Amino acid sequence: LAKLANGVQQYDWGNQIRRYDEALAVAANIP
């Protein structure tokens, strides 16, 4: 169960990083 929880945490963390990257890309497109 601990392994599963750890996997979920890592997946969630990866999602946050992706969102941050997307926000940066959008901000870079704003003149």
N, C-alpha and C positions, 0 to 999 in steps of 0.2 A: 504493500500500500504506500509506503514511503517513497518507493521508486516512482509510482504513478504520480504522486503529488509533486515530486521533483520535476517530472517531465512536464506536468501542467504548468508549473512555475516558469520553466525555461521557455515553453511555448508562449506564455503570456508576455514574458520579457522580450522575446523576439518580436512579438506583435507591437509592443510599445516602440521598439527601435524602428520598425518599419514605418509606423505612423509618424515618428519624428523625421525620418528621411523624407516621407511624402510631404510633410509640412515645410521642410527646408526647400524641396523642389518647387513647391507652390510659391513660397516666398521669393525664391530666386527669379521666378517668372514675372513678379510684380515690378514694373518699371519704377 
